[in-house]
């Protein structure tokens, strides 16, 4: 089985040729590359993968002062 290169190294031609694979890898992402910010649903698809936060922090509403 041939080794698949990480999304971080994909060129424009790779994206055009493998859009089906790209869609599958990036669907419901769980990891992001801390080098280039690409996302994927598996660590193996990225070169410097870090887990995405599972819960977003509570954001308080901003007050608009007129």
Secondary structure, 3 states (H helix, E strand, C coil): CCCCCCHHHCCHHHHHHCHHHHHHHHCCCCEEECCCCCEECCHHHCCCEEECCCCCCCCCCCCCCC
